[in-house]
Amino acid sequence: MTTTTSDHPDDTGATATDTLSRRDLLGKTAAAGLGLSAASVFNILPVHAQPSSQPAPVLKNSKIVLGLIGCGGMGSANMRTLMGKPEIEVAALCDVDESRMGGDIAEVEKKYGKKPETYKDYRKMLERKDINAVIVGTPDHWHALNQIHASEAGKDSYCEKPISHNIVEAKSMVGAAKRYNSIVQVGTWQRSTREFVSAVEYIRSGKLGKITTVRAWKTDGSRMGQNKPGTAVPATFDYDRWIGPAAFVPYIPNYTHGNWRWFFNYGSGMTGDWGVHMMDIGLLGMSKTWDLVMPTEVSAYGGKLAWPDDDRTAPDTHVAIMKFSNPDFVLHWETGRKPLDGGPDHGTEFIAADGKSVMVWRGGWKVVDADGKELPKEEAPGTNDHWQNWIDCVKTRTQPRSNLLSMAQSTIVCHLANAALLAGETVRWDKNKMDIVGKAGKNTLSYQRPYRKPYKLPIYPI
């Protein structure tokens, strides 16, 4: 089997510095199996005291021994952050491009006094009994196989976002984690930073009143230009392994490291890359627990409108309108050239019936009245950081804030927005069945894809 490399240049990780006692969190949370009913200490972001049938891992010298799948980008960033934790020891690295591994090898050797073992085939790394967990830092089209195989091997995971390339993969990933009792944290670290925690808590408190509209956005100025195949694949790069289950296309350097996200063969465009952050906050605010509200209908418009001749296949302009019930509201997602209302280049906004609103972005949040006057607000208590939250949950076998089931729901909403655009039809969703209703949207890469032989997607019921 194979492994891949990854970059997430537009997803700048941040570590929350605010802390809250794990004992305080666990003392106030509800326990509820891998179901959908537990509430958090603030009734906002989930740190559930959720028992698992899986015993606590056998830790070498009380340390969680890690392997990294996918060097470079967020895979390396997550590894370096976790290396700063006393509970962590990194033992192995895996990537299909040897040129991507040098910096990570040096960092691990500097930290622990010995070089990590290196692999091209991540499944060889998963065979190691001494490794307790892995970081999945590969491109989106590899996440499902990496995480499912890790669960099958008895490993926990820290998985980059979006969790999957499509809806069918997301559902099977949740099913595998449930089947093997894996503790999976998704890299949507906004769930652990004070401004987003505060804004969501404010919305859930009811202080804004009846909310009719939620808006989320991210600007998109990425261009691939026009490129032709023919460049020789570098000797250090196993391109066939990098392609993995995706459809094979001739090698073009500009389509691989970092830029793969702008091609539906590998990623999901800005809607998957940042929508899974910004829409996630909107869904959290409109939900009571981490069992998120999901739309009943999704319509979308857009395409390559800014640069029609650009090589990218994901849209540079994308507007999706989503209808929700219980509560009744509309979510508006937009990616294009300019931020909404002249605000930051990304954000989430909740708009009440009387015109008051809450806007939140990385670094701040505000409450304003209908005339735009800023109103007083209250900051929520801090949390432990996103990576420490995962470590704590690995040890206690509880579900982390960005647990896989909750993030599958946010990720699927992004895939529905893409599916509606690709299908050119309104897509309908049944949350009880966790599936698209009817045929609209099912014949798109955002719903499912044929795997290139010999790769196969293991299917687990959700």
N, C-alpha and C positions, 0 to 999 in steps of 0.2 A: 504494500500500500504506500501512501505518499504523505507528504506534508508540504507546507507552503510558507510564504513570507507575507508580511503585512505592513502597511503604513496607515495611520489615521491622522493626516496632517491638519485636518480641520477640527479635530476633537482633542483639544488641549486638556490633558488631565490636570486635576487639582486635588490637593489633599486638604480635607477639612481639619482645622486646628481645634475646633470646639469639641469638648468631650462630655459624655454623659455616662454615668456608671452603668456598666453592664448589669450589675445586680439590680439597680433601679429599674432598668428596662424590663428585665425578665420578671421582676416582681409585680409588674403591672400589666403584663400582656396575657392574652388568652391563648390556650392551646387547642389545636384542632386538626390533627392529621394533615395530609396534603390536600385538604379540602379548601373551601373558599369562605371561611367564616371568621377567622381570627382578626382581632383589631389590635392596633399598636398602642404604645404608651400614650401617645398624643391623639389616638384615633386618626392617624395620618399616614406615617410611613412605617412599613412593617419590619419589626424585629421580633418575630414570634417565638415564644417559648413552645416550640412545636416538637414533640417527641418523635423519634424515628426508630424503626425496628433495626436499623443498622448500628452495630456497636461502634463506640468511639475508635478512631484509627489507632493503630499501634505506632506511636511516634518515637523516632530515634532521638534519644536524649531530650525528650519533650519537645522536639522540633517537628514542624511540618516540612517534609522534604518535597521540593518542587521540581517539575520539569517545565520548560518553556517550549511551546509549539508555535513557531513563527517568530523569528528575530526581526528587529527593526520596528519602527513605528510604535504603536501602542503596546505591542507584545513586550518590547524592551522596556518601555516606560513603566508598565505594570510590574515587570520583574524588578526593576531598580527600586521602585517604591516598596515592594514587599521585602526586598533585601534589607531595608532599613528597619524591619521588625525583628525583634529578638527571637520570635517563635519560628522564623523561616530559615531554611537552608536550601540553596539551589544546587541541584546535582547534575542536571542534564539539559542540553539545548538541542533543538531539532529545527532544521531548515533545509529547503531544497536548493538554496543558493548559498554556497560557502562564503561568498564575498560579504554576506550580510552578518556573519557570525563573529567576526573578529573582535568588535567592540564589546559584545556581550561576554565572550570568553574571557577577555581581559578583566572586565568588571567582576566577574564571578571569582576568578583566580585571586584578584586583589583582595576581595572580601573574605574568602574562606581559605586562602593559602594553597589551593590546588585547582587545576583546570577541571571544568565540567566535562563529562562525557558528551560527545556530539553524535547526532544521528541525522540521516536524511529521511528515514522511514519512522514516523512517529509511533507506529504500532510496535516497533521494536522497543522503543522507550517505555511504552505502556506495559510491556512484559515485566519490567523491573518491579520486584516486590518492595524495594526500599522507597519507592516514590509514592507519596500519599495523594498528591494533587498536581494538576497541570494548569498552566495559563494557556488559553486558546487565543493566539494573537494573529491568526491567519486571515486572508481575505474571506469575505462573506460566503463564497461558494464552497468553502471548506469547513465552516463552523459546525454544521450538523454532523458530519462524519467524525470530526475531531472529538466533539463533546459526547456523542453517543458511544463511540468506542472507548472513551475514557470512563464513562459510566459502566459499561460492560466489564471493564478491567478493574472496577472497584475504586476508581479515583474520583475525587472531587475536582471541581473546575472553577476557574475564574475566566469567564468567556467574554470576549469583546462583543460590542454591539455593532449592528443589529444581530440578533442571535442567529438568524438564518437567511438564506437566499430567497425563500418562498414560504408560503403558508403550510404546505404539507410537511416540510422539514421542521418548522417550528413546533407543530403538533407532536411529531415523533420524538423530538428532543425532550419535550416535557414528559412524554410517556416513558422514555428511557430513564430519565432522572427519577421518576416515580417508581419504576420497576426496580431499580438498583439502589434506591435511597441515597442518591448523590446530593451533595450540597453544592449548588451552583450559584455563584454570584455573577451577574451581568455587569459590564463596565459602564452602566449609566450612573455615574458618580454624582450627578445632580441631586439624586435622592438623598445624598448624605451632606449637602452643603446648606448653610443656614438660610440664605435668601430664598431658596426653593422650599425648604421645610417650612419657613415662616409664611410664605405666600399660600402654600397649600393648606396649612393649618387655619389661616385667616378665612379662606374660602369655605372650608368645612365647618367652621364655627357658625356660619350663617350671617356674619356681620355685613357682608356685602349685599345681602338680600337675594331675591330671585334672579338667577343668572339665565340669560337667554342665549348668549353667544360666547363661544371661546375661540380665540384666534391664536394661531401659532405660525411662526415664520422663520425663514433663514434665507439670506441672500445667496445667490449662486453666480459666481463670475468665472467658473472654471472652463477652460478651453483646451481641447486636445490638438487642435489644428488638423491638418490633413497629412496622413502618414501612409507609407507603402511598405509592404512586407519585403524581405530580402536581406535584412541585417542578420548576420550570423549570431546564433545563440552563444553567449559567453560560455567558456569551458567550465566555469564554476556553477552554472545554473542549469538544473534539470528541469527544463521547461515543460516537458510532458507531465512530470509529477506535479508541477505548479498548476497546470490546467486541470488535472484530476478529473472530477466528475462532470466538468463543464464541457460544452461543445468545443472541439478542437478548432483553433484558427491559427494561421501562420504567425510566427513570432514577430511582434513589433514592440520594441522596448518601451515606448510611450504608453502601452496598454497594460503594463504589468505593475511593478512596485509603485504604490501610492495612487496611480491613476485608474486602477481596475474598477474603482467604485462608480465610474461614469459609464460603465458598459453593463447592460442587463445580463450579459453572459456570466458575469462574476459578482456584480453588486446590485444596488437598488437606487443609485443616484442620490441626490441630496435628500429626497424624501425618506429613504431608509437611513442614510448616514446621520443626519441631524433631526429629521422628523421624529425619530425614535427617542430623542432627548426632549424636544419641545412639545410634541403632542403628548408624550408620556406625562408631563407635568399637568397639562390640561385634563387628561383622563384621571389622574390622581386627585386633582381638586374636585372633580365632579363625582368621585366615588367615595364610599364610606370606609372601605378597607383596600387591601391590595387586590381583591377581586374587582377588576376594573369594569366600568361601563364600556360597552362597545356599540358601534353604530348599527342601525338596522338597514340604512341605505347610504351608499357612497357614489357620488358623481364627480367627475374630474375633467379638466380641460387644460390644454397646454401642448407642449412639444418642444422641438428645437426651433424656437421662434426668434431668438436673438441671433443665433449663428446657425442657419439651416445647413450649411455645408461642413460643419464641424464633424469630426469622426465619432464623437461620443454618441451613444445610443440612448442614454437616459436624457430626459427633458432638461432644458435649461430654464424653462418656465412651466410651473405646475401649480394649478389651483384646484383644490379638492374641497367639496362641500359635503358634510356628513350629518345625517339626521340621527338623533338619539331619542330614546324614550325612557322614561322612569329613571332620572328626570328628563323632561323634554327640553332639549336645547339643540343648537346647531354648532358644529365645529368647523372652522374655516382654516385650512392649511394653505400656505403660499410659499413658494420659492421662486425668486426672480431677481431682477436687477436692483431693487431698492427696498429698504426696510419699510414696514408699515408705519404710517404717521410720523416719519422722520426719526424714529426711535433707533435703538441698537440694531445691529445686523441680524440678530436672532432674538427670540423671546416668546413668551406666552402671555396672553391677556384674557382676563375674565370680565365680561361686560354684563352689568345688572340691568334689570328692567327700567330703573329710574336713571340710567346713564352713568352711574358710578362704575369704576373699574379698578382692577388690580392688574398691574403689569410686573412681570418678573423676568430677569435676564441674568446671565453670569456676572455676578458682582453687585447686584442690587435689585430692589423691588420697591414699588410705591403704590399707594392707594390715592385715587383722585376722584373728585366729584364730577358731576355732569358738565361743569364749566371748566374743568381742567385744573381746579385748585387742589393742591396736594393736601391730603388729610393725615391725621396721626395714625400710626400703626404700631403693632407690638411684635417684637422679635421672639421667635420660638426658642426654647432651650436648645443648645447645641447637641450634636450627635458625635459619636466616635467616627473616625474617617471610614471611607468606603471599604478600604482594604483590610483595616482592622476588624470591621464588622464581619467580613468573610472569614477571617482567621478565627474569631470568636465562635462563629457558627459552625465551622469545621470541627472545632473542639467539643462544642456542646450538642452537635447534631440538630441544630435549629435552623429555620429558614432565614436567609439574609434579606436585607431591604430590597435589593433588585433580584429577587428569586426568579427562577426560570418560568414558573407559571404566570406570574404577574407580567414579566417582561415579554412573554410570548403574546399576551393580549395586546400590549402596546406595539410590538413588532408587526403583528398581523394587521393592525389598523393601518400602518404604513404600507404594507403589501396590498391592502384593499384599495388604497388611494392610487397606487401604481397600476393595479389590475383594472380599475375603472378607466384610467387613462389609456392603457394599452388596448382594452376591449372596445373603447368608445361607447360604452353603455353604463347605465346605472347598475351597480353591483349590490346585491342584498345579502345580509349576513344574519345567520341564526346562531346566537351565542349558546343556546342550550345544546345545539348539535355541534358547535364550534366548526361550522362549515358554511360555504357559500350556498345560498338558495338559488336553484335553477342553474342555467348554463353560463350566464353572463359572468365573465371574469375567469372562468375555469380554464379556458384555452389560452392562458398567458403564462409567461415565465414567473410572474409574481405569485401564481397559485402553485404550480409544480413544474418540474422539468424532467425530461428523460435523462438518466445518468449515462454517461459515456462508459462503454464496456472497458474493463471488467468491473467497474465500480457499481455498487448497489447501496441504496438507502435502506437501512434496517427500519422496519415500521413497528412502532409501539403505539398502542391505543392511548389516548390522552387521559 
